[in-house]
Amino acid sequence: MNLKNKIKVFRAEHNLSQEDLANRVGVRRETIGHLENNKYMPSLKLAYDIAKVFNVAIEDVFNFE
């Protein structure tokens, strides 16, 4: 199973750069880039924090294929 995400879509909808999102959730910009490219699987806390920034459920941002 692969974890897919819609971080890039939600960032665009909220007009946030990778750097903006990284600052809000306390990680480096590179981490957001790796997440968007499915090169890194987030911790549950990080996934929750990202979903919280967008005010959506974790499942709206992340899903398994």
C-alpha positions in Angstrom: 0.0 0.0 0.0 1.1 3.5 -0.8 0.2 6.5 1.3 -1.0 9.3 -1.1 -1.7 12.9 -0.1 -3.3 16.1 -1.3 -1.0 18.5 0.5 -0.1 20.4 -2.6 -3.8 20.8 -3.5 -4.7 22.0 0.0 -1.7 24.4 0.0 -2.8 25.9 -3.3 -6.4 26.3 -2.0 -5.1 28.1 1.1 -2.4 30.1 -0.7 0.4 28.6 1.3 4.0 27.9 0.2 5.8 24.8 1.4 7.8 27.1 3.7 4.5 28.6 5.2 3.1 25.1 5.9 6.4 23.9 7.3 6.5 26.8 9.7 3.0 26.2 10.9 3.6 22.5 11.7 7.2 22.9 12.9 9.2 21.0 10.3 11.6 22.0 7.5 10.4 23.0 4.1 12.2 20.0 2.6 10.0 17.7 4.8 6.9 19.1 3.2 8.5 18.6 -0.3 9.3 15.0 0.5 5.8 14.4 1.8 4.2 15.9 -1.4 6.4 13.6 -3.5 5.6 10.5 -1.4 9.2 10.1 -0.3 8.5 10.3 3.4 5.7 8.9 5.5 4.6 11.4 8.2 4.1 10.6 11.8 0.6 10.5 13.1 1.2 13.8 14.9 2.5 15.5 11.8 -0.4 14.2 9.7 -2.8 15.5 12.3 -1.0 18.9 12.5 -1.2 19.3 8.7 -4.9 18.4 8.5 -5.5 20.8 11.4 -3.9 23.7 9.4 -6.4 23.1 6.6 -9.3 22.5 9.0 -10.0 19.0 7.5 -9.9 15.4 8.6 -6.6 13.5 8.2 -8.4 11.2 5.7 -9.1 14.3 3.5 -5.4 14.9 3.2 -3.9 11.4 3.4 -5.1 8.1 2.0 -3.8 4.6 1.2 -3.9 3.2 -2.3 
